[in-house]
Amino acid sequence: MVKIAPSILSADFAALGDEIAKIEPVADLLHVDVMDGHFVPNLTIGPVVVEAMHRRTHLPLDVHLMIQHPERYIAAFAKAGAAFLTVHAEVCPHLHRTLQQIRELGVKPGVALNPSTSLHAVEQVLDQVDLILLLSVNPGFGGQAFIPFVRKKIEDMHQWLERLNPRPELEVDGGIKLENCRDVAQAGASILVAGSAIFGNADPRAAVNELREALNSRSEHTTDRTADNPSPGKSPRRPR
């Protein structure tokens, strides 16, 4: 089953506890974007807010570090209650070491890629992660449209994971809405992050349920990775 992770980037920060309560009964994870104003052109939150959310919800906190030098802050976010800590390959010169540090802190490590970053940037660490995050918008702000060429990246990473390590979740974040969620799941995503499609709705809980109904309406095409294994003797194409 494809999981849905509402993104608090689009929530009302003045009533964050209430916003979380609206979607908690129907969501699978809570996606938390941490931005530093350097790696991406926006500022959001830090460990103090993550800790407050951790006290407020039973949902796993999927913390996405869109920051420079993430290794300086992973201990603080782990202590704050992150279930997943995802760092960007683009800012980690010692990516393997950073992922090891996250796991040693008892948190599931993930690695993220911007839309134009080659999948080969994570080729050597696929056995070190619990989550691959493919951004389908240029990061920094919510409400952007899905970038079409990312669909091919999702398909390629899905096939690569099947061949090399089927354990990690394949998460997609950016421009996910009712009209395209099923297509993104068909491409291979196992977690869909949605922000404005959920918190921009007058009834966020209903919005999550509508996304789930759209995903389940043709469940035979969603992301059971075992259904997409290549034929015997044929290797999946390598991602670009």
N, C-alpha and C positions, 0 to 999 in steps of 0.2 A: 504494500500500500504506500502510495506517495504521501509524504508528510508535508504539513503546512506550517510555516514559521512566520507569524506576523512580525513585521519590522516596526520597532518603536520609533524609528526615525520619522514616521508619519503620524505618530500619536500626539495627543495634546499633553505636552510636558507639564503643564500646570495642574493636570489631573491624571498623572501617570498611573497611580494606583487604581483609579477607577477604570482607566482604559484597559489595563491588564485584566482586571476582573471581568470585563465584558467578553474577552476572547478566551479566557483561561479554560472554560469547560470544553471548548471545541478545538483548540490549537494543540499542536504536538510539541513545539518548541517556541521560544521567544528569541527573536533575532535582535541583537544589540550592536549597532554600528558605533564604533569609537573612532572619532576623527580628530586630527591634531592641527589642521590648518596648514600643514606643510606637505604631507604626502597627497592629501586631497584638499580642495579649497573650501573647507568648512570645519567648524568646531562643534563637538557634541558633548560627550560626557566622559567621566572617569570612573575609577574603582568605587568611589563613595556611592554613586548612583546605582552601580551594578549590585553592590552589597545591599542597598535598600530594596531593590527589586527581588533579590534572592530571598529576603525575609518575607516578601509580599506574595510570592507565587511558588507553586510546586513545579511549574514548567521548567525544563532544562534551559539554561541560559546559553544561547549560541552567540558568543562574543566575537565579533569581527573587528580585528585591530587594523584599521586603515591609518597607520601611524608609522613614522620613521623610528628606527631603533626599538622595535617592539620588545627585544630581549631585556630592555631596562624595566619593563612594566609587567611582564607576564606573571611574576610572582604576586604582585598586588592584585591583578585581576583573578588569578587562581584563588587567592585568599578571599576575595570578594564573593566567590561562589560560581564562577563560570564552569559550565559543564563541557563546553567546547571553547577552545581558543584558536582562532584562525589568524594566521599572519600572511602577509603578502610576499610572494617570491621575489617581487621587484625590489624589496628593501632589505632582504636578508642575505648578506654575502655568505653567511655560514648557516644556511637553511637547515641542514641536517642537525647541527648542534642545537639550534633554537627549538626544533621539533622535539628533540630528546629532552630538553629542559622542561618543556610543557608537560610531557608525559611523566617525567620524574616528580612533578608537582601534583600528580593525580588527576590531571585534566586531559581530555581527549584533544590531540593536536589536529589542526587543519591547516591547509595552505590554499591561498586564494590567488587568482589570476585576473588581471584587468582584461577587457575585451580584446585588445590588440597584442597581448603577450602570448607567445608561443606555448603550446602545451609541453614542449620539450623542457621548459624551465622547471618542471616538477618530475621529470622522468626518473631521476635517481632517488626520489624520496617517496615513491608511491607505497613502499612497504613500511613507511614510518608514520602514516597518517590514518586518521579515522574519518576524515572529511576532505573532499575537494570542493572548493567554491569557485564557480565560474561566474564572473560578473557579466551581465548582459546589458549594462549601461556603463558609461564612464562615471566613475565613483565621485561622490561628494554631495549629491542632492537627490531627494526622492521625487517621484512623479515623472520620471523620464520614460521615453518609449524604448521598448526592447530593440536591440540592435540585431538585424536579421542574420548577419553572418555568424553570430554566436551559436545558432542552432547547429551548424555543422561541427563546431568545436564540442558541443555537448555530445553529439553522436560519436565523434571520434574518441573522446575521453571515456564514454560509456563502453565502447569496444575495447579500449586499452585496459580499462579496469577489469573487464571480463577475462582478459588474457593474463594479466600480471598480478592483480590483487582485487578480487571482487568484494572485499570487506568494506572499504570506505563508502560513506554516503557521497552521492554526487548532488551537490546543492547548486541551485541557480538563483541569482538575485539581480533584479532589475527589470522593470516593465512588465512584471507578471500580473495578469488580470484575467477576468473571466473568459475573454475571447481567445486567449492564447495558452492558457494553463495546460490544457490537455495536449496540445501540440508539443510543448516543452517537455512534458512528462513522456510522451511517445519518443522523443529524441533520446531519453535516458536519464532524466533527472529523477532523483529519489526524494529530494527535499526542495520545495518551492518557497522562496521568501517573497512575501507580498506586503507592501506598506500602504500606499495610497489606495489600492484596491480594497483594503480592509478598513483602515482607520479614516479614509476619506468618505466612507459610507456612513449614512445616518445610523445604521445598525451594524456595527462591526461583527458581532456574533453571526448575524444572518449572512454577512459577506463571506465569512469563513465557510459556513455551511454551503453556500452557493458554489464556491470554488471546489469544495469536496464533491458536490453533486456532479459538477462538470467533469471532474477527474474520473469519477466512478461510472459515468454514463456509458463509457465504452472501455470498461476495465481490462478487456482482453488486450488492449493496446498500450496499457501503462507499463510502468518500469519494473517488471520482474526481470532482472537481468538474465536469468537463466533462459528466458524465452528467446533471447537475441544472440545466443552463442553461435559462432560461425560453424559452418559445416565441417565435418572431419577432414583434416588435411588442408584446410584453408585458414590462413592467419588473418586476423583483423588488420585493416589498413592502419598504418601508424599515423597518429595525430600530427598535424602541422604545427 
